[in-house]
């Protein structure tokens, strides 16, 4: 979306809240998930498992967060 369209958009504040919350959670991910999946099949498999576990934990309350924004 163009900035000129996004800024005055009636849903701008809602989407900006979602974007900022997601970004904060993403930036708090563990260091080993920042480095990447690795080179071997085993490293990639371990990375994928670790990522899925982190994602489930980091976003377990995501629906609650979104519902609070929607209620405003």
C-alpha positions as CSV (number, residue, x, y, z in Angstrom):
1,X,0.0,0.0,0.0
2,X,1.2,3.5,-0.7
3,X,2.2,5.6,2.3
4,X,-0.1,8.4,1.0
5,X,-3.0,5.9,1.1
6,X,-2.0,4.1,4.3
7,X,-1.5,7.2,6.6
8,X,-5.1,8.5,6.3
9,X,-6.7,5.1,6.0
10,X,-9.5,4.6,8.6
11,X,-7.8,1.3,9.8
12,X,-4.3,2.7,10.0
13,X,-4.1,2.7,13.8
14,X,-5.3,-0.9,14.0
15,X,-2.8,-2.2,11.5
16,X,0.0,-0.1,12.9
17,X,-0.6,-1.6,16.3
18,X,-0.5,-5.1,14.8
19,X,2.6,-4.4,12.8
20,X,4.5,-2.9,15.8
21,X,3.5,-5.7,18.2
22,X,4.6,-8.3,15.6
23,X,7.9,-6.5,15.1
24,X,8.6,-6.4,18.8
25,X,8.0,-10.1,19.2
26,X,10.1,-10.9,16.2
27,X,13.0,-8.8,17.5
28,X,12.8,-10.7,20.9
29,X,13.4,-14.1,19.3
30,X,16.3,-16.1,20.6
31,X,19.7,-15.5,19.2
32,X,20.1,-18.9,17.6
33,X,16.9,-18.2,15.5
34,X,18.5,-15.0,14.3
35,X,21.4,-16.8,12.8
36,X,19.5,-19.0,10.4
37,X,18.8,-22.6,9.7
38,X,22.3,-23.9,9.2
39,X,23.8,-26.0,6.4
40,X,23.1,-29.6,7.1
41,X,19.7,-31.3,6.9
42,X,19.9,-32.0,10.7
43,X,20.6,-28.3,11.5
44,X,17.7,-27.2,9.3
45,X,15.4,-29.7,10.9
46,X,16.4,-28.6,14.4
47,X,16.0,-24.9,13.4
48,X,12.5,-25.6,12.1
49,X,11.5,-27.4,15.3
50,X,13.0,-24.6,17.5
51,X,11.3,-21.9,15.4
52,X,7.9,-23.6,15.6
53,X,8.3,-23.9,19.3
54,X,9.3,-20.3,19.7
55,X,6.5,-19.1,17.4
56,X,3.8,-21.0,19.3
57,X,5.0,-19.5,22.6
58,X,5.6,-16.0,21.3
59,X,2.2,-15.8,19.7
60,X,0.1,-17.9,22.0
61,X,-1.8,-14.7,23.1
62,X,-2.0,-13.2,19.6
63,X,-5.7,-13.8,19.3
64,X,-6.3,-12.0,22.6
65,X,-4.1,-9.1,21.5
66,X,-6.0,-8.7,18.2
67,X,-9.4,-9.0,19.9
68,X,-8.5,-6.2,22.3
69,X,-7.6,-4.0,19.4
70,X,-10.7,-4.8,17.5
71,X,-12.8,-3.9,20.6
72,X,-11.5,-0.3,20.6
